[in-house]
């Protein structure tokens, strides 16, 4: 945690035609040779990411994309990878060269507007041509800032920086709490952290660390224990904690050891709310009851790690789901940014807590599932549902619990 995780950084992506000057613009903004620059169109083949502190905004990820006006088989692959960047873009820069603005740029703007992604139009190579008056009027009518630059000379960069600052999404400047709104200042949360083969050597996993920090920022107290020490730890307290949060894999034991009067949930469910849409993921969990032997389930992990023995996504969740359904299910898996474009034939998507992705990417995946008519839920909700402790795990979230009870009714 000495560096801000990528999932907590503002993702700023540069889109445009090949050779519009996107890479030169990124190099000028970062004051580094991040992207390869060449007069040859299509030099950038894969999205290039640069993590940095971009003051006064703060921690950001700049993403330089390949031109999406490419052609041919290789061009199609480049375009596919560029389109995936839309899913995690918080703020977009549409780059046009020498005043050229046509249907291609208009389509980019429409795609961004459909995703509710704020954007800036940058006319690079302004020394070679400037935007027409009708183009300026169209962008002004759409409330899209227009900036003219000459990236190779550093011209217009201060104007671009100011435009970026002015359209930063408010939820980045004032991010939602992970758990602090559930544990008032001065109150105690008990965090149950199993130390097993999946635990990284010498450190805690990201959701656990971020939850601890969120509590400390709120002037709340936290007690961190392993699952075997939970019961004696609770017995030693003079009064009950405001909340117990557990790793989802220990849900059954922790639920048995936590008094019914003490609110209980999991790190994964906290992140279902923090990174996604908890009520929609709760609706997705209800679809577990519709699974039958032979149903197809896609399990998605945001991070890329080598699966170990008894892996949560490849062994434990499939086992718990099949025990609940009472039959064999068919499982598929995806990792990182590789989320399938076609979800046809899937009966359920089960996603991890998405701690290493930004919220935009998780919300994009939820929206894609909604459009495909495929329910989506997450690890913690799936485990709680399969183990029969779903209502208890949702008690700290009255709105989500009401959605569940209404769907059951």
NORZI-V850859 format. One record per residue. RES is the residue in one letter. PHI is phi in degrees with one decimal (none if undefined). PSI is psi in degrees with one decimal (none if undefined). Layout:
RES & PHI & PSI
RES & PHI & PSI
//
This chain:
X & none & 11.6
X & -69.4 & -20.3
X & -120.0 & 147.1
X & -64.8 & 127.2
X & -62.3 & 152.6
X & -58.6 & -35.5
X & -64.2 & -17.8
X & -101.8 & 6.7
X & -100.3 & 149.0
X & -72.2 & 124.4
X & -94.1 & 113.3
X & -112.3 & 115.4
X & -111.8 & 143.8
X & -106.2 & 123.1
X & -120.9 & 154.7
X & 160.1 & -178.3
X & -68.9 & 164.6
X & -61.1 & 142.1
X & 63.9 & 25.5
X & -82.4 & -12.7
X & 102.2 & 20.6
X & -61.3 & -47.0
X & -64.5 & -41.1
X & -62.8 & -38.8
X & -66.1 & -42.4
X & -63.8 & -43.8
X & -60.6 & -38.4
X & -70.0 & -40.0
X & -65.2 & -40.9
X & -89.5 & -10.8
X & 59.2 & 32.8
X & -142.9 & 158.1
X & -85.7 & 74.5
X & -77.4 & -45.9
X & -110.9 & 145.3
X & -71.2 & 129.6
X & -112.4 & 133.3
X & -154.1 & 155.2
X & -73.8 & -13.1
X & -77.4 & 123.3
X & -63.5 & 138.8
X & 87.2 & 19.0
X & -62.3 & -42.0
X & -78.1 & 115.6
X & -100.8 & -32.8
X & -125.8 & 155.7
X & -57.4 & 133.0
X & -108.6 & 127.0
X & -111.0 & 140.0
X & -129.8 & 116.8
X & -91.5 & 131.1
X & -162.3 & 168.7
X & -92.6 & 116.0
X & -112.0 & 88.5
X & -73.2 & 145.0
X & -90.5 & 10.8
X & -66.3 & -46.3
X & 116.2 & -146.7
X & -73.4 & 126.2
X & -135.4 & 165.5
X & -124.2 & 116.1
X & -87.6 & 136.2
X & -123.8 & 115.3
X & -94.0 & 119.2
X & -101.8 & 158.2
X & -69.8 & 150.7
X & -60.3 & 133.2
X & -100.8 & 26.0
X & -107.6 & 21.3
X & -71.3 & 167.5
X & -140.6 & 167.0
X & 84.8 & 175.1
X & -63.6 & -46.0
X & -65.3 & -38.9
X & -61.4 & -37.4
X & -63.6 & -39.0
X & -66.6 & -40.2
X & -61.3 & -44.0
X & -64.1 & -39.0
X & -62.0 & -42.8
X & -68.1 & -35.6
X & -66.3 & -41.8
X & -62.0 & -32.3
X & -63.8 & -26.2
X & -65.4 & -30.3
X & -51.9 & -37.9
X & -64.5 & -24.0
X & -117.7 & 15.0
X & -86.6 & 123.5
X & -89.2 & -31.9
X & -148.4 & 132.2
X & -116.2 & 147.5
X & -120.5 & 114.2
X & -94.0 & 115.4
X & -102.5 & 125.2
X & -121.9 & 150.5
X & -107.3 & 137.7
X & 52.8 & 38.9
X & 77.2 & 5.0
X & -79.4 & 120.8
X & -143.4 & 119.5
X & -140.1 & -156.3
X & -62.3 & -32.5
X & -62.2 & -49.3
X & -67.1 & -37.1
X & -62.7 & -37.1
X & -67.0 & -37.7
X & -61.4 & -46.1
X & -60.3 & -41.3
X & -64.7 & -41.1
X & -61.3 & -44.1
X & -66.5 & -40.4
X & -64.0 & -39.5
X & -63.3 & -27.3
X & -94.8 & 0.8
X & 58.1 & 42.1
X & -100.4 & 118.7
X & -63.7 & 146.9
X & -145.3 & 163.4
X & -126.8 & 139.7
X & -96.8 & 121.3
X & -114.0 & 121.7
X & -98.8 & 98.8
X & -84.5 & 169.0
X & 56.2 & 42.3
X & -65.7 & -16.4
X & -74.6 & -12.5
X & -105.2 & -11.0
X & 172.3 & 149.8
X & -124.5 & 155.8
X & -65.9 & 146.4
X & -69.8 & 159.3
X & -62.0 & -38.9
X & -68.1 & -32.4
X & -65.6 & -43.7
X & -58.8 & -42.4
X & -66.2 & -41.0
X & -63.2 & -43.1
X & -67.6 & -38.6
X & -64.6 & -39.9
X & -64.5 & -30.7
X & -88.8 & 3.2
X & 59.9 & 39.0
X & -105.3 & 117.9
X & -59.9 & 145.2
X & -120.5 & 129.0
X & -130.2 & 136.7
X & -106.6 & 132.6
X & -136.4 & 159.2
X & -128.3 & 93.0
X & -58.9 & -39.6
X & -67.6 & -20.9
X & -106.0 & -4.4
X & 79.4 & 10.1
X & -76.5 & 132.5
X & 83.8 & 1.0
X & -68.1 & -35.9
X & -65.1 & -38.4
X & -64.2 & -40.0
X & -66.3 & -42.8
X & -59.5 & -43.5
X & -64.7 & -39.6
X & -64.7 & -39.5
X & -62.2 & -44.1
X & -60.4 & -40.1
X & -71.4 & -21.1
X & -115.1 & 15.6
X & -61.0 & 128.8
X & -58.2 & 140.7
X & -63.7 & -31.0
X & -72.1 & -14.3
X & -80.0 & -39.4
X & -72.4 & -29.9
X & -131.2 & 74.6
X & -66.8 & 151.2
X & -67.7 & 151.8
X & -69.9 & 154.9
X & -86.0 & -50.4
X & -144.8 & -13.3
X & -60.3 & -29.7
X & -71.9 & -13.1
X & -97.2 & -13.4
X & -128.6 & 98.9
X & -59.4 & 157.9
X & -54.2 & 133.6
X & 88.9 & -14.8
X & -89.9 & 168.8
X & -113.4 & 136.4
X & -115.0 & 136.1
X & -103.0 & 123.1
X & -107.1 & 123.0
X & -99.4 & 115.4
X & -124.2 & 96.1
X & -64.4 & 142.3
X & -111.6 & 98.5
X & -130.6 & -164.0
X & -63.1 & -27.6
X & -79.8 & -16.2
X & -73.3 & 131.5
X & -64.9 & 141.7
X & -63.1 & 124.7
X & 75.9 & 8.7
X & -155.4 & 172.8
X & -101.1 & 161.9
X & -77.2 & 160.6
X & -57.5 & -46.8
X & -59.5 & -35.7
X & -66.8 & -45.1
X & -64.0 & -43.5
X & -67.9 & -33.6
X & -66.4 & -42.6
X & -59.2 & -47.0
X & -62.8 & -39.5
X & -61.9 & -40.6
X & -66.0 & -43.4
X & -65.4 & -39.0
X & -62.5 & -27.9
X & -90.5 & 4.0
X & 62.9 & 27.1
X & -91.7 & 164.7
X & -104.5 & 152.3
X & -140.7 & 143.4
X & -120.9 & 122.6
X & -107.4 & 123.7
X & -137.0 & 160.8
X & -83.7 & 164.8
X & -61.0 & -31.6
X & -71.2 & -22.9
X & -96.3 & 1.1
X & -64.1 & -51.4
X & -59.5 & -51.4
X & -63.1 & -31.6
X & -66.2 & -42.6
X & -65.3 & -36.8
X & -66.8 & -27.0
X & -82.3 & -14.1
X & -75.3 & 142.6
X & -73.9 & -28.6
X & -144.5 & 157.4
X & -64.0 & 151.8
X & -72.9 & 162.5
X & -72.4 & -26.3
X & -163.7 & 144.2
X & -113.5 & 129.1
X & -119.8 & 128.6
X & -123.3 & 154.0
X & -62.4 & 135.0
X & -60.2 & -28.5
X & -65.6 & -22.1
X & -103.3 & 16.6
X & -53.8 & -47.9
X & -61.4 & -49.4
X & -66.5 & -42.0
X & -65.8 & -39.3
X & -62.6 & -37.0
X & -70.1 & -31.5
X & -93.1 & -8.9
X & -99.3 & 125.0
X & -54.6 & 143.6
X & -59.2 & -23.0
X & -79.8 & -8.9
X & -97.6 & 123.9
X & -59.4 & 142.3
X & -138.1 & 137.8
X & -154.5 & -169.4
X & -126.9 & 162.0
X & -58.0 & -41.6
X & -63.3 & -38.6
X & -70.7 & -37.5
X & -57.7 & -40.4
X & -80.1 & -19.5
X & -61.8 & -35.5
X & -80.5 & -42.9
X & -69.5 & -38.4
X & -105.1 & -12.2
X & -138.0 & -137.1
X & -130.2 & 100.1
X & -60.8 & -43.6
X & -64.8 & -37.9
X & -67.9 & -38.1
X & -70.5 & -28.8
X & -67.3 & -43.1
X & -59.6 & -38.0
X & -64.1 & -37.6
X & -63.6 & -34.4
X & -60.5 & -26.6
X & -67.7 & -12.3
X & -57.8 & -32.9
X & -67.4 & -17.5
X & -92.6 & -4.8
X & -71.1 & 144.2
X & -134.3 & 166.4
X & -52.6 & 128.9
X & 95.5 & -9.7
X & -62.9 & 151.0
X & -103.8 & 130.6
X & -125.9 & 128.0
X & -99.6 & 123.7
X & -108.1 & 124.7
X & -116.9 & 130.7
X & -117.4 & 126.9
X & -70.2 & -38.9
X & -89.8 & 162.4
X & -112.6 & 111.5
X & -136.5 & 157.0
X & -76.4 & 121.3
X & -59.3 & 139.0
X & -111.5 & 176.7
X & -59.7 & 134.1
X & 62.5 & 36.7
X & -59.7 & 140.9
X & -62.1 & -44.7
X & -83.5 & -25.8
X & -106.1 & -14.2
X & -125.7 & -57.6
X & -68.6 & -51.7
X & -63.2 & -45.3
X & -56.3 & -40.3
X & -64.1 & -47.4
X & -64.3 & -39.6
X & -65.5 & -42.5
X & -69.0 & -34.1
X & -64.8 & -39.7
X & -68.2 & -43.8
X & -74.6 & -31.7
X & 81.6 & 30.6
X & -169.6 & 170.9
X & -78.1 & 133.7
X & -109.8 & 160.1
X & -103.3 & 123.1
X & -112.9 & 140.7
X & -124.9 & 157.2
X & -133.9 & 149.2
X & -142.8 & 154.7
X & -135.7 & 160.6
X & 62.9 & -137.0
X & -88.9 & 4.3
X & -86.1 & 78.0
X & -100.1 & 129.2
X & -64.1 & 138.7
X & -73.5 & -31.0
X & -108.9 & 114.1
X & -102.2 & 12.2
X & -59.4 & 133.7
X & 93.4 & -11.4
X & -83.1 & 140.0
X & -100.9 & -17.8
X & -164.1 & 142.2
X & -113.5 & 128.7
X & -116.3 & 116.0
X & -108.7 & 150.3
X & -71.0 & -177.2
X & -69.0 & -11.6
X & 62.5 & 36.3
X & -66.8 & -27.8
X & -92.5 & -6.2
X & -98.9 & 157.0
X & -80.4 & 166.5
X & -64.3 & -34.5
X & -57.6 & -41.4
X & -68.1 & -39.8
X & -66.5 & -42.4
X & -64.7 & -34.9
X & -63.5 & -39.9
X & -68.9 & -38.3
X & -61.7 & -44.2
X & -63.7 & -40.4
X & -62.1 & -40.5
X & -65.6 & -40.2
X & -61.2 & -43.8
X & -64.3 & -32.6
X & -85.4 & -6.8
X & 71.6 & 26.9
X & -110.5 & 122.8
X & -65.7 & 146.3
X & -132.1 & 138.7
X & -140.3 & -169.4
X & -131.5 & 176.0
X & -55.0 & -54.9
X & -61.4 & -42.5
X & -65.8 & -39.1
X & -63.6 & -44.8
X & -65.0 & -46.1
X & -61.5 & -39.7
X & -66.4 & -44.6
X & -65.9 & -30.3
X & -91.6 & -0.8
X & 77.9 & 23.0
X & -122.3 & 30.1
X & -65.7 & -48.6
X & -60.9 & -41.5
X & -64.7 & -39.5
X & -67.9 & -21.3
X & -96.7 & -5.1
X & -56.0 & -34.3
X & -69.3 & -8.1
X & -124.4 & 82.4
X & -56.1 & -40.1
X & -64.6 & -43.6
X & -66.3 & -38.7
X & -64.7 & -38.2
X & -64.6 & -38.1
X & -62.7 & -43.6
X & -62.4 & -47.8
X & -65.0 & -36.0
X & -66.5 & -39.7
X & -67.6 & -34.6
X & -69.7 & -37.9
X & -67.6 & none
//
